[in-house]
Amino acid sequence: MTLRIAMTETRNAYAPMPARMEDLEQLAPHLEALREANVAHHEALIRTAAAEGAKLVGLGELFTAPYFAATKLEMWKGLAESTEDGPTVRHMSALAAELEVVIVAPIYEAAPDGRRFNTAVVLDADGANLGFYRKTHIPHGFNEKGSFYEGFYYQRADELDGDAFPTFTTRYATIGVAICYDRHFEGVIRSLKRHGADLVFSPAVTFGEKSERMWEMEFEVDAGRHRIYIAGSNRLGREPPFDVHYFGHSYVAGPDGRVEVDRRHDGLVIADVDLERIRSLDPSGWRLVEDRRSTLYEP
């Protein structure tokens, strides 16, 4: 079965942004307007994708805002919202039902117990909220291009049930989510595959020389190793006043290599994936599941 999917490859749509980092706190009274501008921007992209026949649309990591973790400001915590009845989820749920598309919506979550998470909510094609995935691995540091103070803003996910990263059975396919830094960790894609995922969306805000080099390899290796599709979505360009360049390069990897994509200047990447390929025999002759000697790797 061939399925058309889409990802966003864009950046903060709110304007005007302050010209200087020291003026960022002037945005504090305008956080709701900032969120609304980004939701409207992404709604337009989703409508375009649906008009082109896409049935699943994955939005970018923390898509409702600029990548605020490039600095430490208490102000940004005011953007966190509920995964059940927050304004972004309500809006995207209605849009999913209207267009009959599945939407993966990564937001800044305010949990009922007061904690905050980097979370992707999965909305089915009838608007039903299928649940969420919270980012498991949280980076906190810097590279030659910029900083990522994510531990200042949100926590890592709670203890998982064994190695079971959640999967979501949607109208069109069973999908999983691995958010940005998660992609580097051995076992994440394997777990999602074992629990039935046909396709993994990996929304990211990534930058830096090593990250760019690894980005071009990691999804292809994991998709080929586990016979699965992985759609990696990264931001593209600069977000004033943060002096960080996001390299984009969003792409889709499949069980037998990269998938041809239609890269749009409006911030969309569209691809057709053949789900039958992941259920067919590996042309290499490999039988990695059957031949894996698990006792060598696991205590």
N, C-alpha and C positions, 0 to 999 in steps of 0.2 A: 504494500500500500504506500503510495507516494503522498507525502504530507508537506504542505508549504508552511514554513515557519519564518519568523522575523525577529530581529533584535534591534535595539536602538544603539546608536553610536553617536552620542551627542554630549552636550555639556549644559551647565546652568543657563536657564533662559531668562532669569529675572534681570531687569535693568531699571534704573542705573545702579551698578554696584559701586561702592566707594573706590576711589582711585588708590588709596593707601591702606596698608594693613592696619595701621593704628586707628583708622576711622571705621573699622568694621562694626564696632558696637553701635554705630548709628543705625544699623539695620534692626536693632532689637524691637522697635515698635512695628516693624514691617514683615515679621516672619510669616504671618499668614498670607500676605500678598505674595511673598517669595514662593511659598508652597503652591499657591494657586497658579502662579505663572508657570511653574514647572509641570504641574498636573495638566494644565491646558496645552502646553507644548507637547507633552507626551500623548495626550488624547488625539491631537492632530496626527501624530505619527502612527498611532494605533489605527485610526480611521483609514489612513492611506494603506497601511499593511493589509487591513481587512478587505479594502476595495481591490487589492491585488491578489486576493485569494488566500492570504495567510490565515491559519487556524489557531496557531499558538504564537504569542508575542511575549518575548522576554524583555523587560525594561532594565535599565542600568542600576548598579549598586547605588543605594541612597539617592534615588532619582529625583526626589522632591527638593533638592538643594544643591548648592555647590559642595565640593568635597571639603567640608568644614574641618575635618580631622587634620588638615595641614597645619593647624594652629590650635592652641588651647584657649577657648573662650566659653565661659559658663553659659553665655547667651544662647548658643546653639542647642542646648538641651531642651529649650522651649519648643523645638520642632518635633520632639518625640510624640507619637500618637498610638492609639489602640489598633491592634490587628483585627478587631471585631467591628467596632463602630466608629473608628476614626474617620476624618473627612476624606482622606485619600482612598481608603478601602471602600467606603460607601460609593464614592464617585466611580472607581474602577470596576466595582461589582455591577453597577448599573450599565456601564459601557460594555462590559463583557456580555451581559445578557442581551443588550440591544444588537450587538454586532455578531453574536454567537461565536466569539473567540475566547480561547483560554488566555488569561493574562497572568504573568509572573511579575508581581509588583514589589520590588525591594524598598522597604521603608525604614525609618528610624523609629523603633518600637518603644512605647511606654507600657511596660507590663503592669498588670493590676497590682502587683506587690511593690511597685515603685522602682523596680530595676529597669534598665534600658538595654536594648539589644539592636544589633544590625540584622534585620529580619526580612525574608521574602515571603509574601503572602501569595498563595495560589488560588486563583479564581476560575471556576469552570465556565464553560460556554453558556450556561444558563444563569450565571452570576453567583452561583453557590460558592461560599467560602470553604475551600477544602482543607484549610489549615495553613501552617506556616513552617518555615525552616529558619532557625536562628544560626547565625554564623558561629562556627565552632572554634576556629583558630583566629586569634586577634593579634595583629601585628602592632608593634609600638616601637618606633625608632625613626631612622632617617636613612637616606642614601644620598648620592651625589646630586640628585635633582630636587629633593624636598623631604619633608617630614610627614610622618603618619602617626599621630598621637591617638590611636583608636581606643586604647585602654582608658583614656580620660573620659570618653563619651559613653561607652557601653561595655557590657560584660560578655564573656564567652558563653556559649549555650550551656544549659544544665547538663549533668551527666546523662549520656545517652544510654539507651537500652542495648547493652552489648555493643556491636558495631553497626547498629541499625540506624543509618541516616534515613530520614523519612522519604517515602515516595508517594506520589499522588496520582490516582487513577482518574484521568480526565476523560471527557467525551472522545478525544481523538488519540490519546496515547498516555502511557504511564511515564511520568516525568519526575526528575529529582532536581535538586538545586545544590550547588557548591559555590559559596560566595568568595570571590577574590582569593585571599590568602589560603583558603581551604584547598585550592587546586594543587598546592605544592606537596600535600601530605599523602604519603603512601597509604592506600587502603580506602580513601574516600570514594573514588569512582568504583572500585571493586565492591564496596558495600552497597552502593546505589544499584549497581548491576545485579547483585545477588538478590536484592529486594524488588526486582522487577522493572527497573527503569529502562525505557527505550531511549530516552533522551535526557541529557542533563544540561540545564541552563547554568552558566557560570558568569554572573554579572560581576564586573570588576571596575575598580578605579586604580589603575596600576601605571607605574612610571619608573624610569631608571634603566640604565644600560643592561644590567643582568636580567631584570624583570622582562625587558623587551626581548632579549635573546631567548629566555626560557619560554616566554609566551608563545613563541613561534614553534615550539617543540612539544610542550607538555600535553596539550590536548590530542595531538596526533598520536603520540605514544599510548596514552591511556585509552583512546577510542579504539586503536588497533588491537591493543592487548586485551581489552574487555568486550570487544564487538558491541559498541554502543555509539550513539551520536552525542557529541558535546558541542554546544553552542556558546562560545566565549564572547562576551560583550564588554568592550572597554570604552571609557570616555575618549573624546577626541578634541584636541586643541587646548586652549588656555582659558582659565576662569579668573578674571580680574577680581581682586588685586593679588591673588595668590600667584606666585611666580613659578608655576609648575606646568610642564607640558605633558599632556596625556597623549600617548602615541596611537591610540585607536587600534587598528589592525584586528578588528573583530572578525571572527571566521567560524566556520563549522567544520569539525572533523568527524569522519565516519569510520566504520569498521575497516574500510579498505583505502583510507586516505582522505584528503581534503575534499569537501563538497564545493562545487562551483557556487559562488554567491553573486547576487546583484547588489552592488554597493551604491547606495543613493547619496547624492549630495545633501539631501534634506535630513540625513541622520538615521537612515534605515539600512539594514543589511538583511536581504531576503534570500532564502535557500529552499530547495526541495529535497527532502530526505525520503529514502525508500526504506520503510521499516522492515520489509522482508529481508533486507540484507543482513540485519543483525540476527536473524534466525536461521540464516543459511550457513553451510559449512565454510570454515575459514579456508580461503584458497591457498594459504601457505601450508596447509596440512597440520597446523598446530592444534593441539587439544589441551589448552592451558588449564581449563577447569579440571578435566579428568586426570591430567598428569601432574598437577601441583602436589608437592609433598609438604602438606601443611605442618607436619610436626617439626620441620626444620625452621619454621618461621615463628611459630606460636608456642609460648610456654605451656 
